[in-house]
């Protein structure tokens, strides 16, 4: 992007250089980070081993959640670097945390930081010694190392590491009537077609945010199939394929009816159950089209803006809404993850579509606001356009398929008719996070 706050999509190339140099981080705080995700582990405990300046953010996040009982810290100082005792500090610090906790954790996630890489700390040896001393606790190496964000991005790696305690089962222990969902901050329940279709066929799903005990989480090792809805869960699925021989499939979280039908049929075949009939698909399309049309008629010519933090495929959603008569005015993105086919189709459908680079330094000086009412899907576009009429969601909010699209339409109608206190809501860190 250049010095302008936005570009028209007709002037944008599909290839987008994500290395933008100086970046702007808006005060919108709804997206989850590794602290929020770590608290999902039932009967788990997190230890962050970092310099004090790095600890400040994770401590404040945990305090805001009211989850300080699920996290401990070990601070790294200059003396540890000069003395070369970082392995000993890691071992003794973890030992002290374990001994002082009121209840023994079942899993301990230890987050090392950039300094451990710089100093070539042998943290794996430390975990081996801890595992030998405390065999009733599963120790998992986790990372808070933003210097590695290109080769080892923290969120996908954490989802992988959180499932590292799952062990191979004997063939007779495996179950045909359960599957796992990997990499979801939000449970995929009634507004997820896959959950509904499998449940009707006697197949239940397990995902970490629905587990109440560590033993329930460990039941994931008895499943034969894993499903992934977000790219951030792919590393976990690939790792479990290698370690536990679990098959996996990534469902496409877009807005194309044919893809819904194809993915649901493929998922059912993987589970050994009957795919949905054509009559089911036709009825789902009819219901969804009715919900979309009702929403389009309510909004009329009202401009619509979409951001990437709300939905995984903002360009696909923009194209879907344009095809159904919505007045989509802008998208807020960091990079294009959809196919070039989608990008080109969107450019042809709305060449004047505004594209904002959300992390662009120039948005720091943007005069926030919008002439007239604008309906925003997501916190980031609501913040930049200063709109109280917005869908307050992040990371698809557990929506998938026909039922997910209908729920999104319902949320859009609610947002259009009922303004929210945007300035208050976007300051809530980790939207909808629950650590209970």
NUMAR-256334 format. One line per 5 residues: number of its first residue (from 1); for each residue y, z, x of C-alpha. Coordinates in steps of 0.1 Angstrom, whole numbers. Each point is the difference from the previous one (the first is absolute). Layout:
% NUMAR-256334
NUM) Y,Z,X ~ ...;
This chain:
% NUMAR-256334
1) 0,0,0 ~ 36,-6,12 ~ 30,22,-5 ~ 1,-6,-37 ~ -16,27,-22;
6) -23,-26,-15 ~ -11,-36,2 ~ -10,-24,-28 ~ -36,-8,1 ~ 7,-37,3;
11) 15,8,34 ~ -28,22,12 ~ -30,-11,20 ~ -35,13,-8 ~ -5,12,35;
16) 19,33,3 ~ 4,19,33 ~ -6,36,-9 ~ 14,11,34 ~ 36,3,-12;
21) 11,23,28 ~ 24,27,-13 ~ -13,11,-35 ~ 16,18,-28 ~ -20,27,-19;
26) 14,6,-34 ~ 0,35,-16 ~ -26,-11,-25 ~ -29,24,6 ~ -27,-7,-26;
31) -25,-18,23 ~ -27,22,13 ~ -5,8,37 ~ -29,14,20 ~ 8,36,-10;
36) -4,-8,-37 ~ -32,-19,6 ~ -15,28,21 ~ 5,25,-27 ~ -23,-20,-23;
41) -30,12,20 ~ -15,29,-21 ~ -7,31,21 ~ 16,-18,30 ~ 27,12,24;
46) 24,-19,22 ~ 12,9,35 ~ 29,-19,15 ~ 3,2,38 ~ 34,-13,9;
51) 33,7,16 ~ 23,22,-22 ~ 23,-30,-9 ~ -30,-19,-14 ~ -13,30,-18;
56) 32,4,-20 ~ -8,-29,-24 ~ -36,9,-7 ~ 9,37,-6 ~ 28,-9,-24;
61) -22,-24,-19 ~ -28,27,-3 ~ 25,26,-11 ~ 15,-23,-27 ~ -35,-4,-13;
66) -6,37,-1 ~ -31,-6,22 ~ 7,20,31 ~ -34,16,-4 ~ -16,-34,8;
71) 18,-6,32 ~ 5,16,34 ~ 19,-10,32 ~ -4,2,37 ~ 32,-8,19;
76) 0,-19,32 ~ 27,10,26 ~ 11,-11,34 ~ -20,28,16 ~ -33,-15,-14;
81) 8,-33,16 ~ 9,16,34 ~ -30,23,0 ~ -24,-26,-12 ~ -17,23,-25;
86) 2,-21,-31 ~ -38,0,-5 ~ -1,38,2 ~ 29,3,-23 ~ -16,-22,-26;
91) -33,19,1 ~ 15,35,0 ~ 26,-10,-27 ~ -27,-14,-23 ~ -21,31,6;
96) 28,23,-9 ~ 7,-19,-32 ~ -36,1,-11 ~ -2,38,7 ~ 32,8,-19;
101) -5,-22,-31 ~ -9,21,-31 ~ -27,-24,-9 ~ -22,-21,23 ~ 8,-38,-4;
106) -29,-25,-4 ~ 19,-27,18 ~ 27,3,26 ~ 23,-30,7 ~ 17,3,34;
111) 30,-23,4 ~ 8,-7,36 ~ 33,-18,9 ~ 15,-25,24 ~ 2,24,28;
116) -37,4,1 ~ -4,-37,7 ~ 27,1,27 ~ -18,28,17 ~ -35,-14,-5;
121) -12,32,-16 ~ -37,2,-5 ~ 2,12,-36 ~ -35,-13,-8 ~ -15,25,24;
126) 20,27,-18 ~ -14,-10,-34 ~ -35,-1,14 ~ 4,36,12 ~ 15,11,-33;
131) -29,-16,-20 ~ -25,19,22 ~ 18,33,-6 ~ 6,-5,-37 ~ -29,-22,-13;
136) 9,8,-37 ~ 33,-18,4 ~ 3,-38,2 ~ 27,-8,27 ~ 17,-34,-4;
141) 24,-15,25 ~ 32,-12,-17 ~ 32,-15,14 ~ 37,2,-4 ~ 10,-25,26;
146) 26,-25,-12 ~ 0,-17,35 ~ -34,-14,-11 ~ 12,-13,-34 ~ -8,-36,8;
151) -35,4,13 ~ -9,33,-18 ~ 22,4,-30 ~ -1,36,-11 ~ -8,-4,-37;
156) -30,-23,1 ~ -13,19,30 ~ 3,33,-19 ~ -20,-13,-30 ~ -27,-11,25;
161) 0,33,18 ~ -1,21,-32 ~ -34,-17,-8 ~ -14,5,35 ~ -18,32,-11;
166) -23,-20,-23 ~ -35,-3,15 ~ -28,-25,-5 ~ -24,10,-28 ~ -37,-7,-4;
171) -8,-30,-23 ~ -14,23,-27 ~ 33,19,-1 ~ 21,-30,-9 ~ 12,-6,-35;
176) 3,-32,-20 ~ 22,16,-27 ~ 30,9,21 ~ 26,-18,22 ~ 29,11,22;
181) 37,-9,-2 ~ 17,1,34 ~ 36,3,11 ~ 17,10,-33 ~ 27,26,-2;
186) -2,-2,-38 ~ -33,3,-21 ~ -10,-32,-17 ~ -9,12,-34 ~ 7,-14,-35;
191) 23,-28,11 ~ -24,-15,25 ~ -24,-27,-14 ~ -26,6,26 ~ -3,37,-8;
196) -3,-8,-37 ~ -25,-29,4 ~ -23,20,24 ~ 2,32,-22 ~ -12,-20,-30;
201) -30,-11,21 ~ -8,36,11 ~ 15,-3,35 ~ 24,28,10 ~ 26,-2,28;
206) 9,25,27 ~ 34,1,17 ~ 15,27,21 ~ 29,8,-24 ~ -25,8,-28;
211) -22,23,21 ~ 4,38,-5 ~ -24,12,27 ~ -10,-13,35 ~ -36,-3,-11;
216) 11,-24,-28 ~ 18,-20,26 ~ -31,-2,22 ~ -18,-15,-29 ~ 17,-33,9;
221) -26,-4,27 ~ -26,-6,-27 ~ 18,-30,-14 ~ -11,-35,9 ~ 33,-18,-7;
226) 37,7,8 ~ 29,-16,-17 ~ 35,-4,14 ~ 32,-7,-19 ~ 26,2,28;
231) 0,-15,35 ~ 4,35,14 ~ -36,8,-10 ~ -16,-29,18 ~ -6,18,33;
236) -18,28,-18 ~ -22,-26,-18 ~ -9,-19,32 ~ -8,32,18 ~ -23,12,-27;
241) -17,-34,-1 ~ -8,4,37 ~ -10,37,-1 ~ -16,5,-34 ~ -9,-36,-8;
246) 20,2,-32 ~ 11,-34,-14 ~ 36,-3,-10 ~ 24,-23,-19 ~ 38,-2,-2;
251) 13,-7,-35 ~ 32,-21,-3 ~ 28,21,-15 ~ 20,-30,-11 ~ 9,-13,-35;
256) -24,-30,-5 ~ -24,2,-28 ~ -26,-22,16 ~ -1,22,31 ~ -6,31,-23;
261) -30,-17,-15 ~ -13,-13,33 ~ 3,34,17 ~ -14,20,-28 ~ -30,-23,-2;
266) -6,2,37 ~ 4,38,0 ~ -26,4,-28 ~ -24,-22,18 ~ 4,22,31;
271) -9,30,-21 ~ -30,-17,-17 ~ 15,1,-35 ~ 9,-26,-26 ~ 35,-16,5;
276) 24,0,-29 ~ -6,-28,-26 ~ 24,-28,-6 ~ 9,15,-34 ~ 11,32,18;
281) 23,-20,23 ~ 15,-20,-29 ~ 8,32,-19 ~ 15,16,31 ~ 22,-30,6;
286) 11,-1,-36 ~ 10,37,1 ~ 17,-3,33 ~ 20,-31,-10 ~ 12,18,-31;
291) 12,30,20 ~ 18,-23,25 ~ 16,-20,-27 ~ 12,32,-18 ~ 15,12,33;
296) 17,-34,7 ~ 16,-1,-35 ~ 13,36,5 ~ 16,-7,33 ~ 14,-34,-9;
301) 24,-12,28 ~ 1,34,17 ~ -3,-6,38 ~ -32,14,15 ~ -5,12,36;
306) -33,9,18 ~ -7,18,32 ~ -30,0,22 ~ -5,38,0 ~ -6,-1,-38;
311) -27,-27,0 ~ -22,-15,27 ~ 9,-36,-10 ~ 37,-2,-9 ~ 2,-38,3;
316) -30,-5,-22 ~ 15,24,-26 ~ 33,-19,2 ~ -18,-33,-6 ~ -20,14,-29;
321) 31,14,-17 ~ 19,-33,5 ~ -28,-19,-15 ~ 2,22,-31 ~ 38,-3,-5;
326) 13,30,19 ~ 33,-3,19 ~ -12,10,34 ~ 31,2,23 ~ -11,16,32;
331) -29,14,21 ~ 3,27,27 ~ -27,-5,27 ~ -7,7,37 ~ -23,-30,5;
336) -19,-25,-21 ~ -36,10,-4 ~ -8,-26,-28 ~ -14,-34,8 ~ 24,-29,8;
341) -12,-16,-33 ~ 15,29,-19 ~ 32,-1,21 ~ 5,-37,-6 ~ -7,3,-37;
346) 26,28,-3 ~ 25,-20,20 ~ -4,-30,-24 ~ 1,22,-31 ~ 32,19,11;
351) 17,-14,31 ~ 30,23,-6 ~ -22,31,2 ~ 16,26,23 ~ -21,13,28;
356) 10,33,16 ~ -15,12,33 ~ -4,37,-10 ~ 0,13,36 ~ 28,-23,12;
361) 28,18,17 ~ 25,-18,-21 ~ -11,18,-31 ~ 15,31,14 ~ 35,-14,-8;
366) -10,-16,-33 ~ 23,8,-29 ~ -26,14,-23 ~ 3,-10,-36 ~ -5,-28,-25;
371) 22,-16,-26 ~ -15,9,-34 ~ -34,14,-7 ~ -29,-8,23 ~ -36,10,-5;
376) -16,11,33 ~ -37,3,7 ~ -1,25,28 ~ 21,26,16 ~ 14,-20,29;
381) 16,-28,-21 ~ 12,27,-25 ~ 18,18,29 ~ 16,-31,15 ~ 11,-14,-33;
386) 10,35,-13 ~ -20,-3,-32 ~ -13,28,-22 ~ -21,-25,-19 ~ -31,-1,22;
391) -37,3,1 ~ -6,31,21 ~ -32,-10,18 ~ -15,-6,35 ~ -31,-17,13;
396) -10,-15,-34 ~ -5,35,-14 ~ -37,-5,-6 ~ 5,-31,-21 ~ -24,-29,3;
401) -10,-30,-22 ~ 8,-7,-36 ~ 4,36,-10 ~ 21,6,30 ~ 23,-29,-8;
406) 4,13,-36 ~ 8,35,13 ~ 27,-16,23 ~ 15,-17,-30 ~ 1,33,-19;
411) 17,16,30 ~ 26,-28,2 ~ 8,4,-37 ~ 4,38,4 ~ 23,-6,31;
416) 21,-24,-20 ~ 6,23,-29 ~ 1,34,18 ~ 22,3,31 ~ -11,25,27;
421) 21,20,26 ~ -7,-24,28 ~ 19,20,27 ~ -21,31,-7 ~ -34,-17,-4;
426) 1,-21,32 ~ 5,31,21 ~ -34,14,-11 ~ -22,-5,30 ~ -35,-13,-7;
431) 3,-11,-37 ~ -26,17,-21 ~ -17,17,29 ~ -23,28,-9 ~ -17,22,26;
436) -19,23,-24;
